[in-house]
Amino acid sequence: MYFHHMKTKVTKRGQVSVPSKVRKELHIGPNTTVEWVIEGATARVIPIPEDPIRAFRGSGKKGLVKQLLQDRRRDRQREDALKH
């Protein structure tokens, strides 16, 4: 695990610039969606890959991607059932 300490300022409009080194290391480009996670007094910013499933392919134990896809399909079916 690597730790980098960099500072940026928040503008009056609430905007923050992501340092170049961070953008390169985390593959953050134009239109990248980021998720803000608040943990007590700490905020984590997590870049969301354009295709999250593809980004995790091959990074876990065998069968986990298949299980994730099945879980997501079941979640969508439940949400659809609640809408009707």
KENU-780058 format. One record per atom (N, C-alpha, C): residue in one letter; atom name; residue number from 1; x, y, z. Coordinates in steps of 0.1 Angstrom, whole numbers, plus 5000, padded with zeros to 4 digits. Layout:
BEGIN
+-----+------+-----+------+-------+------+
: res : atom :   n : east : north :   up :
+-----+------+-----+------+-------+------+
:   A :   CA : NUM :    X :     Y :    Z :
...
+-----+------+-----+------+-------+------+
END
This chain:
BEGIN
+-----+------+-----+------+-------+------+
: res : atom :   n : east : north :   up :
+-----+------+-----+------+-------+------+
:   M :    N :   1 : 5009 :  4988 : 5000 :
:   M :   CA :   1 : 5000 :  5000 : 5000 :
:   M :    C :   1 : 5009 :  5012 : 5000 :
:   Y :    N :   2 : 5006 :  5022 : 4992 :
:   Y :   CA :   2 : 5014 :  5034 : 4990 :
:   Y :    C :   2 : 5006 :  5046 : 4996 :
:   F :    N :   3 : 5013 :  5055 : 5003 :
:   F :   CA :   3 : 5007 :  5067 : 5008 :
:   F :    C :   3 : 5013 :  5079 : 5002 :
:   H :    N :   4 : 5005 :  5088 : 4996 :
:   H :   CA :   4 : 5010 :  5100 : 4991 :
:   H :    C :   4 : 5003 :  5111 : 4998 :
:   H :    N :   5 : 5010 :  5121 : 5002 :
:   H :   CA :   5 : 5003 :  5133 : 5009 :
:   H :    C :   5 : 5004 :  5145 : 4999 :
:   M :    N :   6 : 4993 :  5149 : 4995 :
:   M :   CA :   6 : 4992 :  5161 : 4986 :
:   M :    C :   6 : 4981 :  5170 : 4991 :
:   K :    N :   7 : 4982 :  5183 : 4989 :
:   K :   CA :   7 : 4972 :  5192 : 4993 :
:   K :    C :   7 : 4966 :  5200 : 4982 :
:   T :    N :   8 : 4953 :  5202 : 4982 :
:   T :   CA :   8 : 4947 :  5211 : 4972 :
:   T :    C :   8 : 4937 :  5220 : 4980 :
:   K :    N :   9 : 4933 :  5231 : 4974 :
:   K :   CA :   9 : 4923 :  5239 : 4981 :
:   K :    C :   9 : 4909 :  5238 : 4974 :
:   V :    N :  10 : 4899 :  5239 : 4982 :
:   V :   CA :  10 : 4885 :  5239 : 4977 :
:   V :    C :  10 : 4882 :  5254 : 4973 :
:   T :    N :  11 : 4876 :  5255 : 4961 :
:   T :   CA :  11 : 4872 :  5268 : 4956 :
:   T :    C :  11 : 4860 :  5273 : 4963 :
:   K :    N :  12 : 4856 :  5285 : 4961 :
:   K :   CA :  12 : 4844 :  5291 : 4966 :
:   K :    C :  12 : 4831 :  5283 : 4961 :
:   R :    N :  13 : 4833 :  5277 : 4950 :
:   R :   CA :  13 : 4822 :  5269 : 4944 :
:   R :    C :  13 : 4822 :  5254 : 4948 :
:   G :    N :  14 : 4831 :  5251 : 4957 :
:   G :   CA :  14 : 4832 :  5237 : 4962 :
:   G :    C :  14 : 4840 :  5228 : 4953 :
:   Q :    N :  15 : 4847 :  5233 : 4944 :
:   Q :   CA :  15 : 4855 :  5225 : 4935 :
:   Q :    C :  15 : 4869 :  5222 : 4940 :
:   V :    N :  16 : 4874 :  5210 : 4936 :
:   V :   CA :  16 : 4887 :  5206 : 4940 :
:   V :    C :  16 : 4895 :  5201 : 4928 :
:   S :    N :  17 : 4907 :  5205 : 4926 :
:   S :   CA :  17 : 4916 :  5199 : 4916 :
:   S :    C :  17 : 4922 :  5187 : 4921 :
:   V :    N :  18 : 4923 :  5177 : 4912 :
:   V :   CA :  18 : 4929 :  5164 : 4916 :
:   V :    C :  18 : 4944 :  5165 : 4910 :
:   P :    N :  19 : 4954 :  5164 : 4919 :
:   P :   CA :  19 : 4968 :  5165 : 4915 :
:   P :    C :  19 : 4971 :  5155 : 4903 :
:   S :    N :  20 : 4979 :  5160 : 4894 :
:   S :   CA :  20 : 4983 :  5152 : 4883 :
:   S :    C :  20 : 4988 :  5138 : 4886 :
:   K :    N :  21 : 4997 :  5137 : 4897 :
:   K :   CA :  21 : 5002 :  5124 : 4901 :
:   K :    C :  21 : 4991 :  5115 : 4905 :
:   V :    N :  22 : 4981 :  5120 : 4912 :
:   V :   CA :  22 : 4970 :  5112 : 4916 :
:   V :    C :  22 : 4961 :  5107 : 4904 :
:   R :    N :  23 : 4959 :  5116 : 4895 :
:   R :   CA :  23 : 4951 :  5113 : 4883 :
:   R :    C :  23 : 4958 :  5102 : 4875 :
:   K :    N :  24 : 4971 :  5103 : 4874 :
:   K :   CA :  24 : 4979 :  5093 : 4866 :
:   K :    C :  24 : 4978 :  5079 : 4873 :
:   E :    N :  25 : 4981 :  5079 : 4886 :
:   E :   CA :  25 : 4982 :  5067 : 4894 :
:   E :    C :  25 : 4969 :  5060 : 4895 :
:   L :    N :  26 : 4958 :  5067 : 4896 :
:   L :   CA :  26 : 4944 :  5061 : 4897 :
:   L :    C :  26 : 4936 :  5061 : 4884 :
:   H :    N :  27 : 4943 :  5065 : 4873 :
:   H :   CA :  27 : 4936 :  5065 : 4860 :
:   H :    C :  27 : 4924 :  5073 : 4860 :
:   I :    N :  28 : 4925 :  5085 : 4865 :
:   I :   CA :  28 : 4913 :  5094 : 4865 :
:   I :    C :  28 : 4915 :  5103 : 4854 :
:   G :    N :  29 : 4904 :  5104 : 4845 :
:   G :   CA :  29 : 4905 :  5112 : 4833 :
:   G :    C :  29 : 4892 :  5120 : 4833 :
:   P :    N :  30 : 4890 :  5127 : 4822 :
:   P :   CA :  30 : 4878 :  5135 : 4820 :
:   P :    C :  30 : 4866 :  5126 : 4821 :
:   N :    N :  31 : 4856 :  5131 : 4827 :
:   N :   CA :  31 : 4843 :  5123 : 4829 :
:   N :    C :  31 : 4844 :  5111 : 4838 :
:   T :    N :  32 : 4855 :  5110 : 4846 :
:   T :   CA :  32 : 4856 :  5099 : 4855 :
:   T :    C :  32 : 4846 :  5102 : 4867 :
:   T :    N :  33 : 4838 :  5093 : 4871 :
:   T :   CA :  33 : 4830 :  5095 : 4883 :
:   T :    C :  33 : 4838 :  5091 : 4895 :
:   V :    N :  34 : 4836 :  5099 : 4906 :
:   V :   CA :  34 : 4843 :  5096 : 4918 :
:   V :    C :  34 : 4832 :  5095 : 4929 :
:   E :    N :  35 : 4834 :  5086 : 4939 :
:   E :   CA :  35 : 4825 :  5084 : 4950 :
:   E :    C :  35 : 4832 :  5090 : 4962 :
:   W :    N :  36 : 4824 :  5097 : 4970 :
:   W :   CA :  36 : 4829 :  5103 : 4982 :
:   W :    C :  36 : 4824 :  5094 : 4994 :
:   V :    N :  37 : 4833 :  5089 : 5002 :
:   V :   CA :  37 : 4829 :  5081 : 5014 :
:   V :    C :  37 : 4833 :  5089 : 5026 :
:   I :    N :  38 : 4824 :  5091 : 5035 :
:   I :   CA :  38 : 4827 :  5099 : 5048 :
:   I :    C :  38 : 4828 :  5088 : 5059 :
:   E :    N :  39 : 4840 :  5088 : 5065 :
:   E :   CA :  39 : 4842 :  5079 : 5077 :
:   E :    C :  39 : 4847 :  5088 : 5088 :
:   G :    N :  40 : 4837 :  5092 : 5097 :
:   G :   CA :  40 : 4841 :  5101 : 5108 :
:   G :    C :  40 : 4845 :  5114 : 5102 :
:   A :    N :  41 : 4857 :  5119 : 5106 :
:   A :   CA :  41 : 4862 :  5132 : 5101 :
:   A :    C :  41 : 4870 :  5130 : 5088 :
:   T :    N :  42 : 4870 :  5119 : 5082 :
:   T :   CA :  42 : 4878 :  5116 : 5070 :
:   T :    C :  42 : 4869 :  5114 : 5058 :
:   A :    N :  43 : 4874 :  5119 : 5047 :
:   A :   CA :  43 : 4867 :  5117 : 5034 :
:   A :    C :  43 : 4876 :  5109 : 5025 :
:   R :    N :  44 : 4871 :  5098 : 5019 :
:   R :   CA :  44 : 4878 :  5091 : 5009 :
:   R :    C :  44 : 4872 :  5093 : 4996 :
:   V :    N :  45 : 4880 :  5095 : 4986 :
:   V :   CA :  45 : 4875 :  5097 : 4972 :
:   V :    C :  45 : 4879 :  5085 : 4964 :
:   I :    N :  46 : 4869 :  5078 : 4958 :
:   I :   CA :  46 : 4872 :  5066 : 4951 :
:   I :    C :  46 : 4868 :  5067 : 4937 :
:   P :    N :  47 : 4877 :  5066 : 4927 :
:   P :   CA :  47 : 4873 :  5067 : 4913 :
:   P :    C :  47 : 4866 :  5054 : 4909 :
:   I :    N :  48 : 4855 :  5056 : 4902 :
:   I :   CA :  48 : 4846 :  5045 : 4898 :
:   I :    C :  48 : 4850 :  5042 : 4883 :
:   P :    N :  49 : 4855 :  5030 : 4880 :
:   P :   CA :  49 : 4858 :  5027 : 4866 :
:   P :    C :  49 : 4846 :  5028 : 4857 :
:   E :    N :  50 : 4848 :  5031 : 4844 :
:   E :   CA :  50 : 4837 :  5032 : 4835 :
:   E :    C :  50 : 4829 :  5019 : 4834 :
:   D :    N :  51 : 4836 :  5008 : 4835 :
:   D :   CA :  51 : 4830 :  4994 : 4835 :
:   D :    C :  51 : 4836 :  4987 : 4847 :
:   P :    N :  52 : 4829 :  4988 : 4858 :
:   P :   CA :  52 : 4834 :  4983 : 4871 :
:   P :    C :  52 : 4836 :  4968 : 4870 :
:   I :    N :  53 : 4828 :  4961 : 4863 :
:   I :   CA :  53 : 4829 :  4946 : 4862 :
:   I :    C :  53 : 4842 :  4943 : 4855 :
:   R :    N :  54 : 4845 :  4949 : 4844 :
:   R :   CA :  54 : 4857 :  4946 : 4836 :
:   R :    C :  54 : 4869 :  4950 : 4845 :
:   A :    N :  55 : 4869 :  4961 : 4852 :
:   A :   CA :  55 : 4880 :  4965 : 4860 :
:   A :    C :  55 : 4884 :  4955 : 4871 :
:   F :    N :  56 : 4874 :  4948 : 4876 :
:   F :   CA :  56 : 4877 :  4938 : 4886 :
:   F :    C :  56 : 4879 :  4924 : 4881 :
:   R :    N :  57 : 4877 :  4922 : 4868 :
:   R :   CA :  57 : 4879 :  4909 : 4862 :
:   R :    C :  57 : 4893 :  4903 : 4864 :
:   G :    N :  58 : 4894 :  4891 : 4870 :
:   G :   CA :  58 : 4907 :  4885 : 4872 :
:   G :    C :  58 : 4913 :  4889 : 4885 :
:   S :    N :  59 : 4907 :  4898 : 4893 :
:   S :   CA :  59 : 4914 :  4903 : 4905 :
:   S :    C :  59 : 4909 :  4896 : 4917 :
:   G :    N :  60 : 4899 :  4887 : 4916 :
:   G :   CA :  60 : 4894 :  4880 : 4928 :
:   G :    C :  60 : 4895 :  4865 : 4927 :
:   K :    N :  61 : 4888 :  4858 : 4936 :
:   K :   CA :  61 : 4888 :  4844 : 4936 :
:   K :    C :  61 : 4879 :  4839 : 4925 :
:   K :    N :  62 : 4882 :  4828 : 4920 :
:   K :   CA :  62 : 4874 :  4822 : 4909 :
:   K :    C :  62 : 4859 :  4822 : 4912 :
:   G :    N :  63 : 4851 :  4827 : 4903 :
:   G :   CA :  63 : 4837 :  4826 : 4905 :
:   G :    C :  63 : 4830 :  4838 : 4911 :
:   L :    N :  64 : 4838 :  4847 : 4917 :
:   L :   CA :  64 : 4833 :  4859 : 4924 :
:   L :    C :  64 : 4826 :  4869 : 4914 :
:   V :    N :  65 : 4831 :  4870 : 4902 :
:   V :   CA :  65 : 4825 :  4879 : 4893 :
:   V :    C :  65 : 4812 :  4874 : 4888 :
:   K :    N :  66 : 4811 :  4861 : 4886 :
:   K :   CA :  66 : 4799 :  4855 : 4882 :
:   K :    C :  66 : 4788 :  4856 : 4894 :
:   Q :    N :  67 : 4793 :  4855 : 4906 :
:   Q :   CA :  67 : 4784 :  4856 : 4917 :
:   Q :    C :  67 : 4779 :  4871 : 4918 :
:   L :    N :  68 : 4788 :  4880 : 4916 :
:   L :   CA :  68 : 4785 :  4895 : 4917 :
:   L :    C :  68 : 4774 :  4898 : 4906 :
:   L :    N :  69 : 4776 :  4893 : 4894 :
:   L :   CA :  69 : 4766 :  4895 : 4883 :
:   L :    C :  69 : 4753 :  4889 : 4887 :
:   Q :    N :  70 : 4753 :  4877 : 4893 :
:   Q :   CA :  70 : 4740 :  4871 : 4897 :
:   Q :    C :  70 : 4733 :  4879 : 4908 :
:   D :    N :  71 : 4741 :  4884 : 4917 :
:   D :   CA :  71 : 4735 :  4893 : 4928 :
:   D :    C :  71 : 4730 :  4905 : 4922 :
:   R :    N :  72 : 4737 :  4912 : 4913 :
:   R :   CA :  72 : 4732 :  4924 : 4907 :
:   R :    C :  72 : 4719 :  4922 : 4899 :
:   R :    N :  73 : 4718 :  4911 : 4892 :
:   R :   CA :  73 : 4706 :  4907 : 4884 :
:   R :    C :  73 : 4695 :  4905 : 4893 :
:   R :    N :  74 : 4697 :  4898 : 4905 :
:   R :   CA :  74 : 4686 :  4896 : 4915 :
:   R :    C :  74 : 4682 :  4909 : 4921 :
:   D :    N :  75 : 4691 :  4918 : 4924 :
:   D :   CA :  75 : 4688 :  4931 : 4929 :
:   D :    C :  75 : 4679 :  4939 : 4920 :
:   R :    N :  76 : 4683 :  4939 : 4907 :
:   R :   CA :  76 : 4675 :  4946 : 4897 :
:   R :    C :  76 : 4661 :  4940 : 4896 :
:   Q :    N :  77 : 4659 :  4927 : 4897 :
:   Q :   CA :  77 : 4646 :  4921 : 4896 :
:   Q :    C :  77 : 4638 :  4925 : 4908 :
:   R :    N :  78 : 4644 :  4926 : 4920 :
:   R :   CA :  78 : 4636 :  4930 : 4932 :
:   R :    C :  78 : 4632 :  4945 : 4930 :
:   E :    N :  79 : 4641 :  4953 : 4925 :
:   E :   CA :  79 : 4638 :  4967 : 4923 :
:   E :    C :  79 : 4626 :  4969 : 4913 :
:   D :    N :  80 : 4627 :  4961 : 4903 :
:   D :   CA :  80 : 4616 :  4961 : 4893 :
:   D :    C :  80 : 4603 :  4957 : 4898 :
:   A :    N :  81 : 4603 :  4946 : 4907 :
:   A :   CA :  81 : 4591 :  4941 : 4913 :
:   A :    C :  81 : 4585 :  4952 : 4922 :
:   L :    N :  82 : 4593 :  4959 : 4929 :
:   L :   CA :  82 : 4588 :  4970 : 4938 :
:   L :    C :  82 : 4582 :  4981 : 4931 :
:   K :    N :  83 : 4587 :  4984 : 4919 :
:   K :   CA :  83 : 4582 :  4995 : 4911 :
:   K :    C :  83 : 4568 :  4992 : 4905 :
:   H :    N :  84 : 4565 :  4979 : 4904 :
:   H :   CA :  84 : 4552 :  4975 : 4898 :
:   H :    C :  84 : 4541 :  4972 : 4908 :
+-----+------+-----+------+-------+------+
END
